């Protein structure tokens, strides 16, 4: 049996000093984890207005807040941005999960380190990378897996997403650092 | 095929919300099939009639209403080919065809009996549309298009027009919700489900690529009105505690009838989407709200299940012992972890554990999680359009809504017994009893 969605959330927060700002950041980081961790037991991400989205992650994050594993504080009501911080019980939960899944925690911590260096875990750049990856893996456009940033910009419109070629390029650079794509 | 004005006017049916609902000849044939007429005996709101006596309207009239609304939506969104409109209308007409007795309650049984099948209700709809011989002779090749539109598997980026059609059938703003909120509200006599229906329809549009439903800037307040109506209907009607008690009692009776008293052969509830399912289909067609009660009550083998169903009929319902939210738990990581990860079968185990410890029958205690998922308050669910730009209603709304989850415990009428159950719950889950509403 592998990690469940609660484990993934707890370990993601734990790998970043027990807190992450923005629901979107949590969503997109776990999107990358699902690609990199084979035994992460989470349903597929689906197309959504804000990029690849997983309802299970959203519900579990709300549940963890309700059950006091995670403290949810609003830091910008205008942008509806929340800070998610593991509580004392949440840290204990994460430590238990870390002992149970040390290798997976290593992958999660490494992903977060790379994303942090790339964009300080800001949701918008992570979102561009997630959208780019979703496009590269979902689109059936005859490009045989070889895309330019301009291709991503064009195909994004089919998904009702606004991603400029520059945004796409920045996203693809992050994907390369995460070893999810290669640039030739 | 271009639109013929009279095609959808073969028959007109009176409706309390819309005056008349016009149907085509083909649709008229569909509603007269045995499988569709069955919906006339499946109440829209399950056991809500124990609280709201006039909540006895059925899936039948809701299906007709959804068809009516879908036609308006299709027109507003610019679909003008008869084939497209017919496909949308038929999908809406048949969107509830897979429902079993007491709708969502029966889904629990289907999920339990068919654990490998995701969303059995959807799979049953497909089986019915594809395999029912009466429907087959009427729909012919149209069946596959309807199944596709009902399947929610259309990728918006591949087929934007089909995706938009699918949004009419199922999305944040779909014909289903636009009909049932007002219909339920009308029939039970509460005003909570009312919203500015005309304004939403009048401002309907699509995203730039034409793949998703949204409204224009002028419609955004009516969307706010609509999602609040949905929330209030959930709180006041769909999750009313007495209705939940009756629903859960029925579910318990059904489980006892199937798995313990063996009134039904469990295999009759099994189906396989990859094969033909004629035996299953024949059995399923015979089930509705009334027949399932009769099949159990009239069976000589029925003892406990019969007792429970007769209690519901006499409105001798289990009474609320207590309700609590995760916030009422005293800080205990193990308890929180256990409760957070519990599945419906685990709730039954808890109920049995408590009933056993108090020498009660297992059906005398119900432990239930009530969840109002405020889906329409989630980011990106309801969109509006200004020029070519699309905005999320959630980002400009002054009202935010989070999911509401609570645990309800029901027990016998005897107040002293319920106090003992409350005490067991308090010990078991380390719930602060002072935060629980007193037993009445």
Interface residues (C-beta under 8 A of the other chain):
Chain A: X4 X6 X23 X47 X48 X49 X50 X53 X58 X59 X62 X63 X64 X66 X67 X68 X69 X79 X80 X89 X92 X93 X138 X139 X140 X155 X157 X158 X159 X160
Chain B: X155 X156 X157 X158 X160 X207 X208 X209 X211 X212 X325 X326 X327 X329 X331 X333 X336 X337 X339 X340 X341 X373 X378 X379 X380 X383 X390 X392 X394 X395 X400 X402 X403 X405
